[in-house]
Amino acid sequence: MDNAAPNSSSSAAATAAAVAAAAASGNGVQGGDRPEDPSKQNLAQVTASIQRTLGLLHQLNLNVSSFSSASQLPLLQRLNALVAELDTMQKLAEGCNIQVPMEVVNLIDDGKNPDEFTRDVLNSCIAKNQITKGKTDAFKSLRKHLLEELEEAFPEDIEAYRQIRATSAAVIHRLSAFWKC
């Protein structure tokens, strides 16, 4: 039993620390960086509550590991303080919209670094981006080749096509400038 309690406690502490780190860095918070966002306003309070809870868990671990009948009252007081802090944390967390992917929680439960998840997601995005860029470059090359072939076969039509493209590009540019205002 001595081994089970610290492991589950350290796993819970690691999960809480990861959620606090994600909250502090703004990861997973919906609504952007607007200061009037209520979830951003409660974020610091939730993070502080998580830190207080971790401190209480540490104190409880120390009390339990050196338990004697004389330390029963302080242990009960710390348990009551932990319950009150968890209640406070739950009430504060209702105002925040922080989403932690289950993969991150599973990594933490397995004793691994949650940064592995971020690294894997970024590597996956980079690979998909390279594939998409390759496809885009292939289509650009095909377009260029087709225009060259068509210009040899139909020079007048290609010149008219280029004028139409230039005119429509100018109109699109003016409209995009108008809509930015």
N, C-alpha and C positions, 0 to 999 in steps of 0.2 A: 504494500500500500504506500510505503514511503516513496517508491519510484513513480507510482502512477500519479500522485497528486502534483509533484513538481512538473512532470511532463505535460499534463493537461493544463496546468496553470501557466507554464511557459508558452504552450501553444496558444492559449487564449490571449496571453500578453503579447505574443508576436502578432497575432491576428489584429488585436486592438491597435498595436503600434503601426501596423501596415495601413489600417484604415485611417488612423490619425495622420500618417505621412501623406496618404493620398488626399485627405481632406486639406491638409496644410498646403500642399502643392497645387490644389485646385483640380486635380485629375478626377474626372467623373462627375464634376459638379455641373449641373445643367443651368443654362441661363446666361452664360457669358460672364464678362468681367464688369458688369454694371454694379456700382456701389449700392444701388437701391434694392438689389436682389436679396430677399429675406434669407435664403439659404446661405448666402455669403455672410450675412450679419450673425447668424447663429454658429457659423463654422468655428470661430475662435472659442466660443463657449463650449462646444462639443469637444474640441481638441483638448481644452483645459480639463474637462470632465473625464476624458479618457486618461489623461495623465494622472489625475487624482485617483482614479480607479486603480491604475497600475501601482501607484504608491501604496494604496490600501491593501492590494493583493500581496505586495511584497511584505508589508508589516504583518499581515495575517500568516504568511508563510513562516516568518520568523517566530511568531507567537506559537504556532502549531508545532514547529520543530523543537521548540524548547518548552513544551507545555508542562505545567504543574498545576496543582489545585489552586495555588495562590494567584496564578495568572488567568484564571477563568473569567473574572470580571473584565479585565482589559480585552480579552479575546471576544467576549460577547459585545462589548462596546464597539470594537473594530468591525465585527460582523454586521452590527446595526448600521454603522457608518457606511459600510460597503453597500448594503441594501439601499440605503437612502441615496447614495451617489449613483448607483445603477438606475434608480427611479428617475433621478434628475437627468441622467444621461439620456434615458429613453424619451423623456419629455422634450429635451432640447433637440434630439435627433429627429423628431417628427417634423421640425421646421426645415430640415436639410434634405436635399435630394442628392445623396452621394451613392453612386453605384460602383461597387467593387465586383469585377468579374469573378465568377466561381473558380475559374482556373487559378486566379491569384490566391484565393482562400485555400484551395487544394494544395498549391505549392507550399504555402506557409504551414499547413497541417503536416505536409511531408518533410518539413524541416529545411526547405529550400528557399533560396533568395527570390522574392517576388520580382526583382529586376530581370530575372530570366524570362518572365512572361513578356515584359516590355521589349526586351531584346528580340525575342522570337517574333512578336507582332511587327516590329520595325523591319526585321529581315524579310518577313513575308511581304510587307508593303513594298520594300525595295525590289524584290524579285518580280512582283506583279507590275510595278512601275516600269521595269526594264522590258518586260514582255509587251506591255502596252506601247512603250516607246518604239520598240522594234516593229510592231504592227503599223504604227503611225508613219514611221520612216518608210516602210514598204509601200504604203498607200501613196505617200508623197512621190516616191520614185516611180510608181506605176502611173500616177497622174502626169508627171513630167514626161515620161516616155510616150504616153498616149498623145499628149499635146504636140510633141515633136513629130510623131507619125501623122497626126491629123494635119499639122501645118504643111507637111510635104504634100499631102493629098488635097487639102482644101485650104489654101492660104487665105482667101478672102473671108471665108466663114470663121476661121480662127481669129483673124483680126477683129471682126465684128464681135466675137465672143469676148475677146480681151477688153474691148471698149465697154461692153455691157458689164463685165465684172468690175472694171474700174469705177464706173458710174454707181453701181450698186454698193461697192465698198465705201465710196464717199458718202452716200446716203446713210448707210449704217453707221458710219463714224459720226455724222452729224446727229443722228438720232440718239446714239449712245451718250454723246456729250450733252444733249438736251435732257435725257432722263437722269443724268447724274445730279442735275440741279435740283 
